[in-house]
Amino acid sequence: MSQHIFKTTRAGEPISVLLGWDRPLEYFFLVVEQVSVENNDEIYLYSNLDDPGAIDCSLDYFRQKLSELGISVPDSMFIEAESDRKHNVGNRLVEHHLE
């Protein structure tokens, strides 16, 4: 699977956004985690595995989910994930940054 990672903060807490293309299952995925600074616990703010609406969805669906969470990510994440789908890319890891 391809993995596109963006690290940022939300309400003063560090979060990590993971977006990508799952080649064997042939669908996009999105996971948003908040990492507690105090005890290093991970809190899942969103996972496509817990969202029945995310089955075989488009990237626009995940754009909406991120918007609902108040999280902005670089457009490059969506551009690269779509390219991964088009070329059926797996085993790719890219960290994205604001431009």
C-alpha positions as CSV (number, residue, x, y, z in Angstrom):
1,M,0.0,0.0,0.0
2,S,1.1,3.6,-0.5
3,Q,1.3,5.8,2.5
4,H,1.2,9.6,2.5
5,I,1.8,11.1,5.9
6,F,1.2,14.6,7.1
7,K,2.0,15.7,10.7
8,T,0.3,18.8,12.1
9,T,-1.6,19.9,15.3
10,R,-5.2,20.2,16.2
11,A,-6.4,22.1,19.3
12,G,-2.7,22.2,20.4
13,E,-2.3,18.4,20.1
14,P,0.0,16.7,17.6
15,I,-1.9,14.6,15.0
16,S,-0.8,12.4,12.1
17,V,-2.8,12.0,8.9
18,L,-2.2,8.9,6.9
19,L,-3.8,8.7,3.4
20,G,-3.0,6.1,0.7
21,W,-3.9,3.5,-1.8
22,D,-4.3,-0.2,-0.7
23,R,-3.2,-2.1,-3.7
24,P,-4.4,-5.6,-2.7
25,L,-7.8,-4.4,-1.6
26,E,-8.0,-1.7,-4.4
27,Y,-9.3,1.2,-2.3
28,F,-8.2,4.4,-0.7
29,F,-7.8,4.6,3.1
30,L,-7.5,7.4,5.7
31,V,-6.4,7.3,9.3
32,V,-6.2,10.3,11.6
33,E,-4.5,9.9,14.9
34,Q,-3.9,12.2,17.8
35,V,-0.9,11.5,20.0
36,S,-1.1,12.5,23.6
37,V,2.1,14.3,24.6
38,E,1.6,13.4,28.3
39,N,1.4,9.6,28.0
40,N,2.2,8.9,24.4
41,D,-1.3,7.4,23.9
42,E,-2.7,7.3,20.3
43,I,-6.3,8.4,19.9
44,Y,-8.0,7.6,16.6
45,L,-9.9,10.6,15.4
46,Y,-10.9,8.8,12.2
47,S,-10.3,5.5,10.5
48,N,-11.9,4.3,7.3
49,L,-12.2,0.9,8.9
50,D,-14.8,2.3,11.4
51,D,-16.7,4.1,8.7
52,P,-19.3,2.1,6.7
53,G,-19.6,5.0,4.2
54,A,-15.9,4.7,3.3
55,I,-16.2,1.4,1.4
56,D,-14.9,1.9,-2.1
57,C,-15.2,5.7,-1.8
58,S,-13.4,8.5,-3.7
59,L,-10.8,10.8,-2.3
60,D,-13.5,13.6,-2.2
61,Y,-15.1,11.6,0.6
62,F,-11.9,11.7,2.6
63,R,-11.5,15.4,1.8
64,Q,-14.9,15.9,3.4
65,K,-14.0,13.9,6.5
66,L,-10.9,15.9,7.0
67,S,-12.9,19.1,6.6
68,E,-15.4,17.9,9.2
69,L,-12.4,17.3,11.6
70,G,-11.1,20.8,10.9
71,I,-7.9,19.5,9.4
72,S,-6.2,20.9,6.3
73,V,-3.6,18.8,4.4
74,P,-1.4,19.6,1.4
75,D,-3.1,19.0,-1.9
76,S,0.0,16.9,-2.8
77,M,-1.4,14.1,-0.6
78,F,-4.5,13.7,-2.8
79,I,-2.6,14.2,-6.0
80,E,-0.1,11.5,-5.1
81,A,-2.7,9.1,-3.7
82,E,-4.7,9.4,-7.0
83,S,-1.5,8.8,-9.0
84,D,-0.8,5.7,-6.8
85,R,-4.3,4.4,-7.7
86,K,-3.9,5.1,-11.4
87,H,-0.6,3.2,-11.4
88,N,-1.6,0.7,-8.8
89,V,1.4,1.6,-6.6
90,G,2.3,-0.2,-3.4
91,N,5.1,0.0,-0.9
92,R,5.5,3.8,-1.2
93,L,6.0,6.1,1.8
94,V,6.0,9.9,1.4
95,E,5.9,12.5,4.1
96,H,4.2,15.7,3.0
97,H,4.7,19.2,4.2
98,L,2.9,22.5,3.8
99,E,4.3,24.5,0.9
